[in-house]
Amino acid sequence: MQRLQKFLRFIKIEHTLFSLPLIFSGAFLATKEPPTVMLLLLILSAATGARTAALALNRIIDREIDRRNPRTAVRELPSGRMNVYEAFSVLAVGIALYVGSAALISPFCLAMSPLPLIIFTIYPYMKRFTALAHFGVGLGLAMAPLGGWFAVEQSLQNLLAGALLSLFTLFWVTGFDIIYSTLDEMFDREEQLHSFTSRYGRITALRISAILHVLAFGSLALLFILYIKAVAALPLLMLSGYLLYLEHKKAGDVELAFFKINAVLGFVILGMIVVGVYFP
């Protein structure tokens, strides 16, 4: 049990609350007929594997930076509670689960499966040379709704609805990653790591984050107008806008803004799509 708990802490299993609602949102958005239970289970296992691989790559690549940062020095790799060989084992299991699940879904999903892995590998390095690193994080999670969409559609046709949901995710996640970066403003400057917070200061960075969240809501509203159109789903669209506003209202409490509000928001989006698609 202690070893299992160590591995779960290492991959931050609770962060799956961000990606799972999005990948299921993409799947439900793609079809008027609910996906089969088997397909939903394969999507769940693929999402779990991809999330495990993404976190393992991030922790392995950033382990030396994490060791120097007082906030992250307690993590499993920097603290020595896990060695790098164990971390690579977790990475291998995550990739195997993800790619294996993609193969069972379809040859098309298997062919598309390397793309997120490439993004997961590149974005941890971005903070070393560009403040646009936040967009790397956003792009990584933006693969989640597209993954769900592709699992159902099996092609690149009729992609606009899935692309709008992915665009919402890109702006949303990039914005809340900027909020999260305010925790490391001084450390990033000392280490010459790039973020909007270290480059422009906290106030300006939060303004950029707010603009991105306005764009996120705009993408979601456009998705609603073009594809959902259900009056019953309108309160959930409005609630998503309020949660984005609340995230900035509570930006001083990163634990609340980053973890709790965002976890709720993901399920609100899922609810909006399920209501809009199946109860128009």
MARTORPA-458881 format. One line per field, with one value per residue (C-alpha): residue number from 1; x, y, z. Coordinates in steps of 0.25 Angstrom, whole numbers, plus 5000, padded with zeros to 4 digits. Example, Ala and Ser with C-alpha at 12.3 -4.5 7.8 and 13.67 -1.06 7.14 Angstrom:
! MARTORPA-458881
n: c(1 / 2);
east: c(5049 / 5055);
north: c(4982 / 4996);
up: c(5031 / 5029);
END
This chain:
! MARTORPA-458881
n: c(1 / 2 / 3 / 4 / 5 / 6 / 7 / 8 / 9 / 10 / 11 / 12 / 13 / 14 / 15 / 16 / 17 / 18 / 19 / 20 / 21 / 22 / 23 / 24 / 25 / 26 / 27 / 28 / 29 / 30 / 31 / 32 / 33 / 34 / 35 / 36 / 37 / 38 / 39 / 40 / 41 / 42 / 43 / 44 / 45 / 46 / 47 / 48 / 49 / 50 / 51 / 52 / 53 / 54 / 55 / 56 / 57 / 58 / 59 / 60 / 61 / 62 / 63 / 64 / 65 / 66 / 67 / 68 / 69 / 70 / 71 / 72 / 73 / 74 / 75 / 76 / 77 / 78 / 79 / 80 / 81 / 82 / 83 / 84 / 85 / 86 / 87 / 88 / 89 / 90 / 91 / 92 / 93 / 94 / 95 / 96 / 97 / 98 / 99 / 100 / 101 / 102 / 103 / 104 / 105 / 106 / 107 / 108 / 109 / 110 / 111 / 112 / 113 / 114 / 115 / 116 / 117 / 118 / 119 / 120 / 121 / 122 / 123 / 124 / 125 / 126 / 127 / 128 / 129 / 130 / 131 / 132 / 133 / 134 / 135 / 136 / 137 / 138 / 139 / 140 / 141 / 142 / 143 / 144 / 145 / 146 / 147 / 148 / 149 / 150 / 151 / 152 / 153 / 154 / 155 / 156 / 157 / 158 / 159 / 160 / 161 / 162 / 163 / 164 / 165 / 166 / 167 / 168 / 169 / 170 / 171 / 172 / 173 / 174 / 175 / 176 / 177 / 178 / 179 / 180 / 181 / 182 / 183 / 184 / 185 / 186 / 187 / 188 / 189 / 190 / 191 / 192 / 193 / 194 / 195 / 196 / 197 / 198 / 199 / 200 / 201 / 202 / 203 / 204 / 205 / 206 / 207 / 208 / 209 / 210 / 211 / 212 / 213 / 214 / 215 / 216 / 217 / 218 / 219 / 220 / 221 / 222 / 223 / 224 / 225 / 226 / 227 / 228 / 229 / 230 / 231 / 232 / 233 / 234 / 235 / 236 / 237 / 238 / 239 / 240 / 241 / 242 / 243 / 244 / 245 / 246 / 247 / 248 / 249 / 250 / 251 / 252 / 253 / 254 / 255 / 256 / 257 / 258 / 259 / 260 / 261 / 262 / 263 / 264 / 265 / 266 / 267 / 268 / 269 / 270 / 271 / 272 / 273 / 274 / 275 / 276 / 277 / 278 / 279 / 280);
east: c(5000 / 5011 / 5018 / 5004 / 5002 / 5016 / 5013 / 4999 / 5006 / 5017 / 5007 / 4997 / 4985 / 4976 / 4979 / 4972 / 4959 / 4964 / 4966 / 4955 / 4943 / 4949 / 4952 / 4938 / 4933 / 4939 / 4934 / 4919 / 4920 / 4924 / 4911 / 4896 / 4897 / 4903 / 4917 / 4917 / 4921 / 4933 / 4938 / 4936 / 4945 / 4955 / 4955 / 4956 / 4969 / 4975 / 4973 / 4979 / 4991 / 4993 / 4992 / 5001 / 5012 / 5010 / 5013 / 5024 / 5031 / 5029 / 5035 / 5047 / 5050 / 5049 / 5055 / 5067 / 5059 / 5049 / 5061 / 5065 / 5051 / 5047 / 5032 / 5035 / 5047 / 5038 / 5033 / 5037 / 5049 / 5055 / 5053 / 5059 / 5046 / 5046 / 5058 / 5059 / 5058 / 5044 / 5040 / 5043 / 5036 / 5023 / 5026 / 5027 / 5014 / 5006 / 5011 / 5007 / 4993 / 4991 / 4996 / 4990 / 4976 / 4978 / 4981 / 4968 / 4960 / 4964 / 4976 / 4973 / 4974 / 4987 / 4993 / 4989 / 4994 / 5009 / 5004 / 5001 / 5013 / 5022 / 5015 / 5017 / 5032 / 5034 / 5026 / 5034 / 5046 / 5039 / 5041 / 5056 / 5055 / 5041 / 5030 / 5020 / 5023 / 5009 / 5003 / 5011 / 5003 / 4990 / 4993 / 4996 / 4982 / 4975 / 4978 / 4968 / 4955 / 4961 / 4965 / 4950 / 4945 / 4955 / 4951 / 4937 / 4938 / 4951 / 4954 / 4958 / 4945 / 4934 / 4945 / 4940 / 4932 / 4943 / 4953 / 4945 / 4945 / 4960 / 4962 / 4954 / 4963 / 4976 / 4972 / 4966 / 4978 / 4988 / 4981 / 4981 / 4995 / 4999 / 4991 / 4999 / 5012 / 5010 / 5015 / 5029 / 5031 / 5044 / 5049 / 5047 / 5054 / 5066 / 5067 / 5065 / 5053 / 5042 / 5028 / 5019 / 5019 / 5035 / 5035 / 5024 / 5021 / 5009 / 4999 / 5001 / 5002 / 4988 / 4983 / 4988 / 4982 / 4968 / 4969 / 4971 / 4960 / 4951 / 4955 / 4952 / 4938 / 4937 / 4941 / 4931 / 4920 / 4923 / 4922 / 4909 / 4903 / 4907 / 4905 / 4898 / 4887 / 4879 / 4872 / 4874 / 4889 / 4889 / 4890 / 4903 / 4909 / 4906 / 4912 / 4925 / 4927 / 4924 / 4934 / 4945 / 4942 / 4943 / 4956 / 4962 / 4954 / 4961 / 4974 / 4981 / 4977 / 4984 / 4979 / 4965 / 4966 / 4975 / 4970 / 4956 / 4950 / 4956 / 4952 / 4937 / 4938 / 4942 / 4930 / 4921 / 4926 / 4923 / 4909 / 4907 / 4910 / 4903 / 4890 / 4892 / 4894 / 4885 / 4874 / 4872);
north: c(5000 / 5010 / 5007 / 5009 / 5022 / 5026 / 5024 / 5031 / 5043 / 5043 / 5043 / 5052 / 5043 / 5054 / 5063 / 5053 / 5061 / 5071 / 5062 / 5051 / 5060 / 5067 / 5054 / 5048 / 5062 / 5060 / 5046 / 5050 / 5062 / 5053 / 5045 / 5046 / 5031 / 5029 / 5021 / 5007 / 5003 / 4996 / 5008 / 5017 / 5007 / 5008 / 5023 / 5023 / 5014 / 5022 / 5035 / 5029 / 5023 / 5037 / 5045 / 5035 / 5037 / 5052 / 5053 / 5043 / 5051 / 5064 / 5059 / 5052 / 5064 / 5074 / 5066 / 5075 / 5088 / 5082 / 5078 / 5093 / 5098 / 5098 / 5097 / 5084 / 5078 / 5069 / 5062 / 5047 / 5048 / 5061 / 5056 / 5042 / 5034 / 5029 / 5026 / 5030 / 5015 / 5014 / 5027 / 5021 / 5008 / 5017 / 5024 / 5011 / 5005 / 5018 / 5018 / 5003 / 5005 / 5017 / 5012 / 4998 / 5004 / 5013 / 5000 / 4993 / 5005 / 5006 / 5006 / 5021 / 5024 / 5016 / 5024 / 5037 / 5032 / 5037 / 5052 / 5054 / 5047 / 5056 / 5068 / 5063 / 5061 / 5075 / 5084 / 5082 / 5087 / 5100 / 5107 / 5107 / 5116 / 5123 / 5129 / 5122 / 5109 / 5111 / 5108 / 5095 / 5091 / 5096 / 5088 / 5075 / 5076 / 5080 / 5067 / 5061 / 5065 / 5062 / 5048 / 5045 / 5051 / 5042 / 5030 / 5032 / 5038 / 5030 / 5041 / 5056 / 5059 / 5068 / 5073 / 5087 / 5083 / 5075 / 5086 / 5097 / 5088 / 5086 / 5101 / 5104 / 5094 / 5101 / 5115 / 5110 / 5101 / 5112 / 5122 / 5114 / 5109 / 5124 / 5125 / 5113 / 5119 / 5131 / 5121 / 5121 / 5135 / 5138 / 5124 / 5125 / 5138 / 5133 / 5121 / 5128 / 5120 / 5126 / 5129 / 5141 / 5143 / 5143 / 5152 / 5162 / 5161 / 5155 / 5166 / 5166 / 5151 / 5150 / 5160 / 5151 / 5139 / 5146 / 5150 / 5135 / 5131 / 5141 / 5134 / 5121 / 5125 / 5130 / 5117 / 5110 / 5120 / 5118 / 5103 / 5104 / 5113 / 5105 / 5091 / 5090 / 5100 / 5093 / 5103 / 5093 / 5093 / 5109 / 5110 / 5101 / 5110 / 5122 / 5114 / 5111 / 5126 / 5129 / 5118 / 5124 / 5138 / 5132 / 5126 / 5140 / 5145 / 5135 / 5135 / 5138 / 5125 / 5116 / 5103 / 5107 / 5114 / 5103 / 5090 / 5091 / 5101 / 5095 / 5081 / 5086 / 5093 / 5081 / 5073 / 5085 / 5085 / 5070 / 5072 / 5084 / 5074 / 5062 / 5071 / 5078 / 5066 / 5056 / 5065 / 5076);
up: c(5000 / 5003 / 4989 / 4983 / 4990 / 4986 / 4971 / 4972 / 4978 / 4967 / 4956 / 4963 / 4960 / 4965 / 4953 / 4945 / 4949 / 4939 / 4927 / 4929 / 4927 / 4915 / 4908 / 4911 / 4906 / 4893 / 4892 / 4895 / 4886 / 4874 / 4874 / 4876 / 4880 / 4894 / 4892 / 4897 / 4910 / 4905 / 4897 / 4909 / 4917 / 4906 / 4906 / 4921 / 4921 / 4909 / 4917 / 4930 / 4922 / 4915 / 4928 / 4935 / 4924 / 4923 / 4938 / 4938 / 4927 / 4934 / 4947 / 4940 / 4931 / 4943 / 4954 / 4956 / 4955 / 4965 / 4974 / 4975 / 4977 / 4992 / 4988 / 4979 / 4987 / 4994 / 4982 / 4980 / 4971 / 4977 / 4991 / 4988 / 4992 / 4977 / 4968 / 4953 / 4949 / 4957 / 4950 / 4936 / 4940 / 4943 / 4929 / 4922 / 4928 / 4925 / 4910 / 4909 / 4915 / 4906 / 4893 / 4896 / 4898 / 4886 / 4878 / 4883 / 4880 / 4865 / 4855 / 4853 / 4868 / 4869 / 4857 / 4864 / 4878 / 4876 / 4875 / 4890 / 4894 / 4886 / 4892 / 4906 / 4903 / 4898 / 4907 / 4920 / 4913 / 4908 / 4921 / 4919 / 4907 / 4905 / 4913 / 4903 / 4912 / 4917 / 4904 / 4903 / 4916 / 4910 / 4897 / 4904 / 4911 / 4898 / 4893 / 4903 / 4896 / 4882 / 4887 / 4891 / 4878 / 4870 / 4878 / 4873 / 4859 / 4854 / 4844 / 4842 / 4836 / 4842 / 4852 / 4855 / 4868 / 4874 / 4870 / 4877 / 4890 / 4888 / 4886 / 4899 / 4906 / 4901 / 4905 / 4919 / 4923 / 4918 / 4926 / 4939 / 4937 / 4938 / 4951 / 4956 / 4952 / 4962 / 4972 / 4966 / 4962 / 4970 / 4968 / 4953 / 4952 / 4960 / 4952 / 4939 / 4935 / 4926 / 4930 / 4928 / 4943 / 4944 / 4931 / 4933 / 4948 / 4955 / 4952 / 4937 / 4936 / 4943 / 4933 / 4921 / 4928 / 4929 / 4914 / 4911 / 4919 / 4912 / 4899 / 4905 / 4909 / 4895 / 4889 / 4898 / 4894 / 4879 / 4881 / 4888 / 4877 / 4866 / 4871 / 4885 / 4884 / 4895 / 4905 / 4916 / 4915 / 4915 / 4930 / 4930 / 4919 / 4929 / 4941 / 4933 / 4930 / 4945 / 4949 / 4940 / 4946 / 4960 / 4957 / 4955 / 4967 / 4976 / 4969 / 4982 / 4987 / 4977 / 4984 / 4982 / 4968 / 4962 / 4968 / 4973 / 4963 / 4951 / 4955 / 4956 / 4943 / 4935 / 4940 / 4937 / 4922 / 4922 / 4927 / 4917 / 4906 / 4911 / 4913 / 4900 / 4891 / 4898 / 4903 / 4893);
END
